Amino acid sequence: MRFKPRMVQVGEVKTFENFVIPVPETIDPAAFNTIIVWCESFGEFITAASYQ
């Protein structure tokens, strides 16, 4: 994925339903406009959403 060097891992998703991932204080959400869910194990894109 060409954008991966600019991405920040926020946390791990352990389910596909109703999950909430707390954002660490070291990450400024205002610096980003998109959420990507990526499967590191399989190197596969799962989904994405824009926010703000």
Biotite code that builds the C-alpha atoms (Angstrom):
import biotite.structure as struc

atoms = struc.array([
    struc.Atom([0.000, 0.000, 0.000], chain_id="A", res_id=1, res_name="MET", atom_name="CA", element="C"),
    struc.Atom([1.640, 3.239, -1.106], chain_id="A", res_id=2, res_name="ARG", atom_name="CA", element="C"),
    struc.Atom([0.187, 5.350, 1.731], chain_id="A", res_id=3, res_name="PHE", atom_name="CA", element="C"),
    struc.Atom([1.278, 3.029, 4.537], chain_id="A", res_id=4, res_name="LYS", atom_name="CA", element="C"),
    struc.Atom([4.385, 5.083, 5.470], chain_id="A", res_id=5, res_name="PRO", atom_name="CA", element="C"),
    struc.Atom([2.078, 8.055, 6.258], chain_id="A", res_id=6, res_name="ARG", atom_name="CA", element="C"),
    struc.Atom([-0.404, 6.002, 8.293], chain_id="A", res_id=7, res_name="MET", atom_name="CA", element="C"),
    struc.Atom([-0.517, 5.552, 12.049], chain_id="A", res_id=8, res_name="VAL", atom_name="CA", element="C"),
    struc.Atom([-1.679, 2.370, 13.750], chain_id="A", res_id=9, res_name="GLN", atom_name="CA", element="C"),
    struc.Atom([-4.199, 3.318, 16.412], chain_id="A", res_id=10, res_name="VAL", atom_name="CA", element="C"),
    struc.Atom([-5.033, -0.140, 17.723], chain_id="A", res_id=11, res_name="GLY", atom_name="CA", element="C"),
    struc.Atom([-6.053, -3.672, 16.939], chain_id="A", res_id=12, res_name="GLU", atom_name="CA", element="C"),
    struc.Atom([-9.566, -4.676, 15.884], chain_id="A", res_id=13, res_name="VAL", atom_name="CA", element="C"),
    struc.Atom([-10.544, -8.032, 17.348], chain_id="A", res_id=14, res_name="LYS", atom_name="CA", element="C"),
    struc.Atom([-14.081, -8.244, 15.914], chain_id="A", res_id=15, res_name="THR", atom_name="CA", element="C"),
    struc.Atom([-16.059, -7.113, 12.877], chain_id="A", res_id=16, res_name="PHE", atom_name="CA", element="C"),
    struc.Atom([-19.077, -5.885, 14.842], chain_id="A", res_id=17, res_name="GLU", atom_name="CA", element="C"),
    struc.Atom([-19.580, -2.854, 17.077], chain_id="A", res_id=18, res_name="ASN", atom_name="CA", element="C"),
    struc.Atom([-15.981, -2.050, 17.905], chain_id="A", res_id=19, res_name="PHE", atom_name="CA", element="C"),
    struc.Atom([-14.536, 1.126, 19.386], chain_id="A", res_id=20, res_name="VAL", atom_name="CA", element="C"),
    struc.Atom([-10.790, 1.755, 19.393], chain_id="A", res_id=21, res_name="ILE", atom_name="CA", element="C"),
    struc.Atom([-9.532, 4.370, 21.848], chain_id="A", res_id=22, res_name="PRO", atom_name="CA", element="C"),
    struc.Atom([-7.186, 6.903, 20.244], chain_id="A", res_id=23, res_name="VAL", atom_name="CA", element="C"),
    struc.Atom([-3.923, 7.255, 22.190], chain_id="A", res_id=24, res_name="PRO", atom_name="CA", element="C"),
    struc.Atom([-3.102, 10.776, 23.408], chain_id="A", res_id=25, res_name="GLU", atom_name="CA", element="C"),
    struc.Atom([0.029, 10.715, 21.224], chain_id="A", res_id=26, res_name="THR", atom_name="CA", element="C"),
    struc.Atom([-2.132, 10.772, 18.064], chain_id="A", res_id=27, res_name="ILE", atom_name="CA", element="C"),
    struc.Atom([-3.774, 14.010, 16.906], chain_id="A", res_id=28, res_name="ASP", atom_name="CA", element="C"),
    struc.Atom([-7.002, 13.011, 15.109], chain_id="A", res_id=29, res_name="PRO", atom_name="CA", element="C"),
    struc.Atom([-7.180, 16.481, 13.509], chain_id="A", res_id=30, res_name="ALA", atom_name="CA", element="C"),
    struc.Atom([-4.088, 15.568, 11.478], chain_id="A", res_id=31, res_name="ALA", atom_name="CA", element="C"),
    struc.Atom([-6.047, 12.856, 9.624], chain_id="A", res_id=32, res_name="PHE", atom_name="CA", element="C"),
    struc.Atom([-9.269, 12.643, 7.602], chain_id="A", res_id=33, res_name="ASN", atom_name="CA", element="C"),
    struc.Atom([-9.710, 8.920, 6.950], chain_id="A", res_id=34, res_name="THR", atom_name="CA", element="C"),
    struc.Atom([-9.907, 5.684, 8.920], chain_id="A", res_id=35, res_name="ILE", atom_name="CA", element="C"),
    struc.Atom([-8.549, 2.535, 7.257], chain_id="A", res_id=36, res_name="ILE", atom_name="CA", element="C"),
    struc.Atom([-9.161, -0.981, 8.547], chain_id="A", res_id=37, res_name="VAL", atom_name="CA", element="C"),
    struc.Atom([-6.366, -3.184, 7.246], chain_id="A", res_id=38, res_name="TRP", atom_name="CA", element="C"),
    struc.Atom([-5.681, -6.869, 7.909], chain_id="A", res_id=39, res_name="CYS", atom_name="CA", element="C"),
    struc.Atom([-1.965, -7.016, 8.632], chain_id="A", res_id=40, res_name="GLU", atom_name="CA", element="C"),
    struc.Atom([-1.994, -10.844, 8.770], chain_id="A", res_id=41, res_name="SER", atom_name="CA", element="C"),
    struc.Atom([-3.294, -11.193, 5.206], chain_id="A", res_id=42, res_name="PHE", atom_name="CA", element="C"),
    struc.Atom([-2.123, -7.862, 3.787], chain_id="A", res_id=43, res_name="GLY", atom_name="CA", element="C"),
    struc.Atom([-5.717, -7.050, 2.852], chain_id="A", res_id=44, res_name="GLU", atom_name="CA", element="C"),
    struc.Atom([-7.803, -3.879, 2.859], chain_id="A", res_id=45, res_name="PHE", atom_name="CA", element="C"),
    struc.Atom([-10.994, -4.363, 4.890], chain_id="A", res_id=46, res_name="ILE", atom_name="CA", element="C"),
    struc.Atom([-12.787, -1.003, 4.779], chain_id="A", res_id=47, res_name="THR", atom_name="CA", element="C"),
    struc.Atom([-12.356, 2.765, 5.041], chain_id="A", res_id=48, res_name="ALA", atom_name="CA", element="C"),
    struc.Atom([-14.344, 5.808, 6.130], chain_id="A", res_id=49, res_name="ALA", atom_name="CA", element="C"),
    struc.Atom([-13.791, 9.550, 6.025], chain_id="A", res_id=50, res_name="SER", atom_name="CA", element="C"),
    struc.Atom([-14.481, 11.645, 9.100], chain_id="A", res_id=51, res_name="TYR", atom_name="CA", element="C"),
    struc.Atom([-14.420, 15.219, 10.438], chain_id="A", res_id=52, res_name="GLN", atom_name="CA", element="C"),
])
